[in-house]
Amino acid sequence: MSKPGEGVGRRLIHINTSDRGGGVAEILNNVTRHDESRDFQSGWIVVDAPDDFYTVTKGLHHLFHGYGDTAVLSEGARIYRDVLHEVSRLLESEIRQDDILVLHDPQTLGLAVWAAQRGVPVYWHCHIGTIRSPAHVTDALWDFFAHDLRAVDAALVTEPRFLQGAQISRVLIVHPAIDPDAPKNVPLDTADVAEYLQTIGTNATTSTVGPAGRVWQDGPVPVDAPVVPQVSRWDPLKGIRDVLRVVERLDSRAHVVVAGPDPAEVLDDPEGVDQLNEALQQLRALPAQVRGRVHLIALSAQDRDLNALRVNALQRRADVIVQRSVEEGFGLTVTEAMFKAKPVVATRTGGIPRQIEDRFNGLLVEPGDDEAFIVAVNELVTDAKLRAELGAAAESSVRKGYLIDRLIRDYDLLRK
């Protein structure tokens, strides 16, 4: 378990369960780095937990998205509570009376009662959810977390409807944001992009394994080919299977890249390895001619900044970026793509419609609608003018509302 930082003023301490591999880790890395530059007291504690804890919290993750077996709430309750009790014991010597805690997602919500009992202000930042959850699932969830929710001073959320039915004293709308100066978003020229892609191996003649990660492909991405990437965790909610299912019907010039963090390095997501293996099975089942236009990449984040620069290069090489999520709390990869003035085809779910207005700064399709997705991608691949118009509007939208300075101001309000 990492320790909180130092500085001046009242400490704002963020607690989550992973320092890499997802949007929350990305946000916290940027927020705490900016706090340090302002000499603010800030901290980021990453909880260490056994594998069975992450199995339970993955089950909770599914329930927050409206599916899965509610039996995990009874069968996993003891593991969940016992682990967080041990975490709270370790935190006793690290947390001061005037600290403010921000617990991120359901993995750490179980610390709320302990914090409140110590008289420490505690907020829960919920980055996930759905507006389509069956009533029996949400009822069971909110019953499981009833005491925890009563202990928080407020819940922070992108979409208030994610918390429908929960008994919470106060709900604050706080949208995620990206850092334009972070390695994932800094400008890269054509030579930089080519160099970083070369380190990944997308220009290789076959599958490769190297310091950047693992690449599965039958051949390189041609320098003049339209590139259509999706960058996301290896998670069933990200719609990776949906992307691969329709490759054969996409423009025959387009090369599809599916990239995500190497699941072997993402300890709090036990399903990642299975999801990557399923994607590989889909890849191998494609006809040879189609398979040659698909590239699967598991990126190593051992060097966090270098990994971010490689993702940056993948996004900047893109002609059209896609995100076929079944559910999506917000979708920072959408934000990143829009900031780079790329046209995005994404699903109308979760927080994505808060970023994309259809045919103004991107294209929206319904989750699971193959036909609409195919038409949208092919339209953008063939229409350079539309790509440029949507991309310009997308960048402007992100600059107006989804940059890190705004998120830091939101968090600063919790100090008052």
Steps between C-alpha positions, in 0.01 A plus 500: 500500500650833394520797735336844463711796394589819676477874424310796640136528602244238580579162344264351243568126491374284212465124555452239228623151410725543194767742381479397133278356231188717517346844502498546879874437523551742213297769673668457838847504352423833333316655795764417759779612268332838455442533874870442559585773249276737698664381826159389625480217746363210304535126497411187314481172686475182296356212699669160482259208524493123437363353179172387656424862594535605135277211394230637730548861390485397134163348583397832656625676186266290288206569731561873478463458125171315535594137455664213685396287797383680813617194697844662507359746753439226754772255400769767473395726786740353754801520267414858401446621859794310652750633243384859540504464879866402474560792263341741749728364773803577283365844418465600865860617520488676161177701515492820705195650667487796261534288185225467240455160338371431149413133452489391137243250372343208691836337575569754777150617596512257792750731674240777540365396841849470648590848369181656630550344843839669517337832417673525163298654215450228240374517142424218260589557135296254294646474150276216379134416460205458269154646458366164379548286811220261601329609821594184688869565429503862614286416804748230602801728442367793696397269784853353512658846513230673710721567805791611283287745302358654816856564618616703199471878496413487130526282193677632191371365169491581129140388448265543801269230367776246574404546867124476457345343809805545722455677833774765488490835677656696213595430138752719313547483124872472425610406150839337437762690304827459314830681538612663172858506626512132600699259281181347363383833358806711417546590131698250293626565151490242222852379576419457871189300417692272267774448757263401780299272273823331398575426867156339531556285193204590277744533209631145549423227250353268764405477868757639741589509869715778638542759775192685372282192537355232276362538147297240311482561125560333166679801356578870551269799488569655157620859518214618274216288642206655689537396865201438729606431860316430822708550815347357817541255783439133418153498653171352370333841539740665253344332196823355363319193369255732324785680323666180382170346391448757223855548365414305185230758412711808558671680212749251359781756519457558873728337757337444838716529811372378836737603777490488877718464806665162542254324733787318671592838651149609607460321831154628594333366182508118508294466180750679278700192400186309398370797300829532312496127427146526364609784272790287376259216424287740297808623316612147409151413375496783246563421132868551417437803278302672775734389780782681322324830575469441876760572767456413870736667745554441873706797611737484792474783753820416687624836378184707549606808303639301209181294486295821494707635211438178307124531553528863392673387178233237430226760537680758287562244225125430490262620232189399695494396866227271631360410841230229489439482875194315622512720810738785573523717810657784303757379247830685533633335185218681318611828660862435404406427140282809473777718644726381217236623251408147397148405392355241739232238442373396842198346666220703650546375854605625844711815495585491129196708389612769745808538280373428149212673326411285201620642169633815670823378662480125435263220408286302745347157447299275727686226689497178301374661178745352250339654193508856635860457617615369161328782313646764734857372480492453124353848451787657692769286334387627159413862590807705591300824522260355756792356698660843518177678598409256776859488624526878530170522689610212724823672603315822576249313719771340711688826545182665629404248764723197548852617582678430827487857636123473526516166683757637745267791577222248567718309744623823661142577603514195729776668702274787602 
